[in-house]
Amino acid sequence: MTQHMTRRHMLKSAAAGFGYMALAGMTAQAAEKQNPLAAKEGHHKPRAKRVIFVFMHGGPSQVDTFDYKPRLQKDDGKELPFAPNGKVEPNTGRKLMASPWKFARHGESGAWVSELFPEVARHVDDLCILNGMHTEGQSHGQAVLQLHTGAQALTRPSMGAWVVYGLGTENQSLPGFVTICPTRGHGGVQNFGNAFLPATFQGTAIGSASTPASGAQIRHIANKSLTPEQQRQQLDFLQELNRGHNERVGGDDRIEGVIESYELAFRMQSAVPQLTDLRGESKETLKLYGIDDKPTEDFGRQCLMARRFAEAGARFIQVSHSFKWDQHGNLKNGHEKNSKEVDRPIAGLLADLKARGLLKDTLVLWGGEFGRTPVAQGKDGRDHNPQGFTMWLAGGGVKSGMTYGATDEFGYHAVKDKVHMHDLHATLLHLLGLDHEKLTYRHAGRDFRLTDVYGRVVKEIFA
């Protein structure tokens, strides 16, 4: 027998269902609030899942690495034919100084790379070289903060914190954002800090610039006095107090951040030491990263740890070659020593990521806070140059074997297909599936974002 249901009867019968629907929605919201590090969908389909940032602190010289300038070589010792922009140190004149190193074309792409990077040159067909970079900030402090936070002087969240805020992490037993042996100067903790974002999204430091990578660990990662069961009981009691306090104040994201950081720290005790312990790696892998050779051993460890964290699900990983590229004098010896320390490890990282199928969805970013002048400072140095310099990307949805942008014929100013630091940030977020104009956080009465009110996505470099 067919039963006819009136609208009133249907609403009456389904009323309980509306309650369940509301409860389900509230439960989902509560779960998201309780676990801000849960993996999230971005604004659009991502090309990359994670970032490895290889930071060359101090400012490597573009005209001695990836930006070949025949005119500079030809006019060595002559006067720069135009006035330099920006602040110039008193002992920086206008006398052009040719690169001490030879350049050659490499790979099918024929990209120019100097003899400072012979190992990276073998992977040039995987690189997207940005030769038209420019930024603000003539000093290291300004430029390093601009690179890491999008602002020269103000306290702003770091790009790693923004990425984890937008996407969460794929491994709930690991921090979403780790920085291995970070620098202590020129912004220090601000370079991996959360600023006004909830504390959950700040970077976790593993060691510091003053710590050899072989001994780099997260401080207090182990508790030798209590068993895991005793620690869990202790933490449960502490968290009960924290949650009670949070309820009494009506909810505070700082307290919630503490609660989540304690829970993450408990889970990390077993996960992190396994990732920083490289003893399980094969001899071939250790050799690939240069861990078998003293000059490359330290930075090789950093790069191998970065691969292990990326493979385990961390979202943003940074390794730092801390404040060694600032050659105001003695350019030849300084840059040769620096490149010898990092060339093989970086090439090993690229090769390892590619062999494991990780390079296709891992965006590798290489570069410093600015470049250096083509004119001499003193007898044999180069001054800071934010007006034009080089950074490169690899993997993660960018075109391979591409050189994009250009500086003038001496390598001083970006003049073609220029990419500002805000543009780089916007592009990085876009590759991860995040719209830099929509990734905002309300603070002090306004919406903040990594790119402030600037930034253009450089779609020309997308694969």
N, C-alpha and C positions, 0 to 999 in steps of 0.2 A: 504494500500500500504506500503510495507516495504521500510524504508529509510536506506540507507547505509551511515555511517559517516566515513569520512577519519580521519586519525590521526591528521592532522592539524586542521580540523574542531572541533574535540573533545577537543584539547588543548585550542583552541580559546574560545569555549563555556564554558569550565570549569575554565577559568582563574579567574573569580570572586570567584569561590569556593575556590581556593588556598588562596586567600586573606582572606576569612572568616576563613579558617583553621589556617592561621598564626595569625590572630587577636585573635582567641580563645586560641591559645597557649600562646600568650603574656598576655592575660587577666588572664589566670590561673597562670602564673608565677608572675604577678603583685599581684594577690590575695594572693599567698603564701608568697610573700615578705612583703605585708602589714600586714599579720597575722601570724607571726612566731610561735605562740602558737597553731595554728590549729592542730588537731589530725593528725598524720602521720602514714603511714605503716612502720613497721620495716624491717629488712633484711630477716626475716623468720617468720614462724608462732609462735606467743608468747604462753607461758604457763601461764604467769601472765600479768595482765593489770596495776598493780600499786604496790608500795612498802610502807610498814610501817616499819620504822627503830626505834627500841626501844633501845636507847643508854644508856648504864650504864657507865657514865663517871668516870674514876678513875682506873678501872681495877678490876673487881670481880675475886676472886680466883677460878680457875678451880677445884682445889683439895678439895674445900669446897662446891662445888655446883653440877656440872654435871660430874666430872671425878673422880670416886672412885678409890682409890689406897690402897688396903689391905697391901702392903709392907710398905707404908708410916706409916700406923697405927701400924704395927708390930714393926718398927724400930724407933719409936718415941724417940728422944733424942740422937740417934746415929749420927756418922759423915756421911755426904754424901760421898759415895764411889768413887766419881769422881770429877774433878775440874769443877766448874760452868763456863759457857761461858758468854761472854759479860761483861759489866761494872757492878760491884757489889758495893753497898754502904759499907762504912767502917765498920758499925756495923752489917752487914749481915755476919754471920759466915757460917759454914757448918753443923750446928746441925739441923737434921730433926725435923720438928714439925708436929705431927699428927693433923688431922682435929678435931676440938672440936665437930663436929656434926656427927650424925649417918646417914648412907646411907641405902637406901632400893631399891629393884626393884619395878617398877610400870608398870601398864598396861599390855596388851598382849605382848608388845615388851620386857618387862622385863628390860627396861633401868634404870640405876642407877641415882637416884636423892637424894640429901641430904635433911634433914629435914628443911633446910632454905627455900625451895620452895614447901610446901605441896600442894598449890593450882595449881601451874603450873604442878606439878607431876600428877595431875588428867588428864592432857591433853598431857601426854608424848607420846601417840600413834599418835598425830598429829605433833610431832616434828621430825626434822632431825638434830641430834646433831653432831656438827663437833668438835671432840676432838683433832684433829691434826693441829689446827691453829698455824701459826707463822708469825712474821712480823719483820720489823726493827724498831729501835727507842726505846732506853732504857728510854728516858724521855717522860713525858706526851705530851709536845708540838710536838715532832717528831711523836709519835705514833698516836696521835689524827688526825694530818694532814694527815698522811699516810692512816688512815682509811677513812677519809672523802674525800680526794682529790687524793690519790694514790702517793703523794710525801711528803717527810719528811720536807722539808724546803722551797721549791720553791712555788711561787704563781701559783696554778693550779685550774681549775674549780672543784667544788665539784661534787660528784657522782649524787646528785639530779639534779644539773644543766645539767650534761651530759644526764641524762635520759630525761629531758624535751626538751633539744635540739634535741634529737633523735626522740622523740615520740609526742611532743606537749602535749596538755591537752584535756580532754574530756568535760570540762566545761569552756566556754569562759568568764564566770563571776567570775572565781576563778583563783588564781595563780596555776600554774602546780606543784609548789614545795613550801610546807609550812613547817616551823620548829617551833614547839611549845615550848616556854620557853627554847630557846637555851642557851648554856653556853657562857659566855663572855670571858673565858680564853682559853689558849692552842689552839690558832688559831683564836678564836673569829669569826668574820664575814667571814673569809676565809672558815670556815667549811660549810657554805651555800652560798658562793659567786660564781660568774660567771667567775672571773679572766678575761681572754681574750675572752671568749665567749660573744656574744651580751648581753647587760644588761637585756634583756627580760627574760633570763633563770636563773637569780639569785633567791635564795630562799627568800620567804617572811616570816619574823619573826613575830610570834604572842606572844607578851610578851617577857620575858627574864628569865634567871635563878634566878634573884633577884625579880621577880614578881610572886606572888601567881597565880596559874592557874585560880582561880576564877576571877581575874582581868585582865587576859591576853587578849589583843586586839591588832590589828594592829594600830599603831599610826596614829592619824589624820584621822581615817576612816570615821568620821562624820563631817559635816559642818553645824553648827547651825545658821550661819549668813545668808546663802543663800538658797533659795528653789532649788530643783533639776532642775527646768527649768532655773533659773538664773545661776546655776553652768554649765549647758550644754552650754549656750550662752558664758559664760566666757571661757570654755574649747575650744569651737569651734574657738574663736578668737585666743587663745594661740596656738592651733594646726595649724592654718593658718600661724602664724609666724614661727613655727617650721618647717613646710613643705617648706616654702619659703627659710628658711635658709639651709635646707637640699638640695634643688635644687641648690642653689648658690654654695655650696661646692662640688657639684657633687656626693652627696650621702655619708652618713656616718652612719655605723650601730649603733654608739653610739647615734646619734640623733634619728634614727629610734627606738632604744630601749626606749628612753625617750617618744617619741610619743605613742608607744604601752603601756608603763607603765602608762601613764596618762589616756589612754582609759580604761585600765584594772582597775585602781584605781576608776574611775567613776562607773564602773559596780559593783565593789566589795562593794560599800557603802550599797547596799541592800542585797547582797548575804552573805557576811562574818559574819555580826552580827547575822544573823539567825543561822549560824552553830556553833558559839561560845556560843550562849545562850542555856543552857541545861535545861531550865525550862519546856520545852515541853516533856522531857523524862519521862517515867513512874517511879514510885517508885521502881519497880522491877529491871529496868535497872540501876538506880542509885546505888542500893544496889549491883548489880552484879559487878560493877566497884569499890565498896568500897567508894563511895562518901558519904555514910551515917556514916562513921567512920573517926575520925580525922587523924590517922596515914596514911590512904590510900586516903584521900579525894583529896589531891593536885594532886598526880600522876594519880589517877583515872579520874580526870577531863581531864588531858592531853590525856589519852588513849581513853576516850569517844569522845573527839573532833577529835582525829585521825580517829576513825571509821566514824564519820559524814563527815569529809572531803573526806575520801576514797569513801564513798557511793555517795557523790555528784560529784565525777569525778576528784578529784585531783590525780596527777600521783605519786608524791613522798611526803610522810609525815614522819616527824621525831618528836619523843618525847624524851626528855632528862631528865634523873635522874642525875642532874648536880654535878659532882665532889664530890661524897660522898663515893666512893668505894676504896679510897686510904689508906688502913689500914696498914701503916708502924708500927703501934702499936695498941694495944687494938682491935685486930682482932675480937674477939668474940662479944663484944658489938657493934662494928661498923657494921659488916656484918649482925648481927641480926636485928639491927635497919633498915638498908637499905632494906633487903629482906622483912621485914614486910611492908614497904612502897610500894613496887612494886609488890609483889607476887600476891595478889588478883586482882589488876587492870590488870596485864598482862593476868592472867587466864580469867578474865572477857572479855578482848578484844578478845582472841581466841574463847571463847564460843559465843560471840555476832556475830563475823564475820561468824562463822560456821552456827549459827542458821539462819542468813540472806542470806546464800548462797554466801557470799563474800570471804570466805577463799580459795575457789578453784581457784580464779584468783587474790588473793591478797597475795603477798609474804611478810611475816613478818620476819624481821631480828632482832635478839637480841644479844647483846654483848657489850664489852668495847674495849678500844684501845689495851689492852694486858691482860695477866693474872698475877699471883703472884707466888713467889717461894715456893717450898715445905720446904725450910729451913727457920729457924726463923730469923727475923730481930729484934735485941734487945731481949726483954723478950717474947713478945707475938704479933709480927707483921710479915708481909711478904713483901718482896721487889717486885719491878716490874719484870715481866718475859715475854718478847716478844718471847722467844724461844719455848714456847708451852702453849696453852691455849684453851679455849672453846668458841664457838659461836653456836647459833642454828638458824635454819630456820623453817618456817611452812607455809603450803599452797602453792599456786603459782606454782605448778608443781613439787615440790620436794617429795621424798619418805617420807612417814609418818612412825613413829615408828622405825626410823633408827638411829643407832650410827655409824658414819663414822670417821675413823682415830683414832690415839692413841698417847699418850705420853709414855715415858718410865715408869718403874714400880714405880717411885717416883712422876711422873707428872711434870718433869722439861723440857724435850725437846720433841718436836714432832718427832716421829720416824716411824710412819706407816701412809700411805695415807695422807701425809702432804698437807695442804692447805695454801698457802701463801695469804697475803692480796690481791695481784694482781690477784690470782686465784679466790678469792671470788668476786672481782669486775667483772672479766670476766664472771663468772657464773651467777651473778645477771643480767648483761646485756643480756646474752643469754636467760635467762628465760623470759625476757621482749620482746624478739624478735629482739635483737640487737647484731650484731657481733662486739665484742670489737676491732677487728683489722680494721673494716671498719668505725666505728664511730669515725671520725677524724675531726679536725678543723685546717685549715691552718693559721699559725701565725708565724711571724718573720722568714719566709722562710722555715718552716718545718711543717709537719703534726703532730699534737699532739693528744693523746688519753688518756683516763682515766688510762689504764694499761701501758702506756709508751711503752716499747718494750718487755714487759713481759706478763704473764698471761696464764693460762690453764683453759679451761672450764671443771669443774668437773662433767662430764656427769654421773658418777657412782651414783650420788644422785638423778637423775631425775626419776620421776615416770613413 
